[in-house]
Amino acid sequence: MQRRDLSKILIASAAGSALLSAEAKAQTCTPACYPRTQSEIDAMVVPTDLSYPPGDVRRYGAVAYQGPPAAITNQTVAFNRAIAAHPAEVSVPAGEFYVNLTITTYGVQIRGMGREQTTLRNFANAAIITIDNSVSDIRGFVLEGVYLRNRDKNSYTSADGIHVRGVSAERLCDFLSFKDVYIFQMRHGIHLEGRTIWNTFDRVVAVESIENGLYLNGTNNCSVQKFVNCRFAANGQNGVLVNHAFSDLATAWSFDTCNFELNLKNAIRITGTHGIQSWSFTNCYLEENASALASGSLAPRKSHVFIDCEYAMGVQFQACTMYGNAGLVGPDWAIYVDAGVQFVGGSVQDCRFGVTAQGAIHWPKNCLIGANHYETGTLSFRRTQGSVDLRELGLVHSWTPTIAFGGYAGALAYTNQSGCYSIHGGVLNATCYVSMSGKTSAVGQARIVGLPLAARSSIPNLIVTAALSGDGFAVGPGVQIVGRVHPGQSAIDLLKFENGTLSPLTDAEFGPFAALSVTVQYHLGD
């Protein structure tokens, strides 16, 4: 071998050693950097920049958009690497990132630096965040501190901000949490579809949506949705649109201190071939909605709230404010419940209504109207049958409903026990909602006990049927749950009606999270 050949070999060997040393240094890492984690190894994810901590999307190649003339690039792959490697600690720095994320795994948590600093925009004409349970169970997803904004609302007209697709009825899509999220100019700010329950929306804002701030396409059980300090405003159609066509009613939704304003159609529209039960609106503010609807329009009505579904049981408005359009013609109604709603019940109490063209409240039947404030020139209430205005009858009182099995009512755990009643002319009108969070070993026929006064006993054959709806029961399809108050009793016996026959409803038919909404009216004892 010639001397010059040996020199080349030595030089190549030295270069190779230097390269191996650099690679080893990259993996072992020296401050300030973070070595590859076991989670990344297990997920077969190789970080591209170890100067960022595990879970930071920049560690996996994400680059924030720098603005024109830079090209817009798709950062979805880098985000997916972060999710695969550290699903419970995905962090997104300040900046603007173009992604279309589909979440198909358990326990993913994505946190930005705040909705004023971290922006996610859709790269393609699809939702920015899609949660899809068609592959596996989805539970415990968290999205916090981000601004979701459409890339171009004139071109990307099918892009939702958040699309929850609980398309598999056999898999979970539960306990999702959205906090401090601002959603701007998407098709729907939030789109719920299929089976998804026990979700929380805290300080979520959906504004200037092409269609709706929140849209429920109800094809399965979509219950227990909690909205706190949320805002649905200036949307192209409705603030909230619920189109529920599933046999299980959309149950136990609550809106607490939420704002609905400047939506071109209704602030809240509830429609569909089935409907809702046990919905509550507390300390909510509704103003300047329905400006795009003509006065006297029928479908939808020119109103803040329009309900024309088949069932609307236990809908409550408490301490809400509903005002008209500044400088424009106000709505025809504040709340309008269509006469075609077959099973309806609820209450409106301690609310304040601005001037309306036809009336504040249109609720054909089974509604308790409390002490509300009406502006001069506003008709207070219009009804056809079964509804009562408690200003005419007296005070509204509360009572605590309790479920008993075989006469034993102890040791049950509840998430809600609420009821109210009024008395006029010897007739008691009562409503209640009770939901369980656990069962006991008590067995036997089920009853709701705790009614404040007993039914009249001097007419022995007068058995009063209660209007009742429920969820979480192990009964067959087509089986109806009914309630009865017998003469002399202050309890509601629960029964099931199947194949033309009534039989007692027992503890065996109650799931651990069963819930009931009841409305009953009966003559008091002698």
Summary of the structure (lengths in Angstrom):
residues: 526
radius of gyration: 28.8
end to end distance: 121.8
largest distance: 123.6
contacts: 1872
relative contact order: 0.06
helix: 10%
strand: 44%
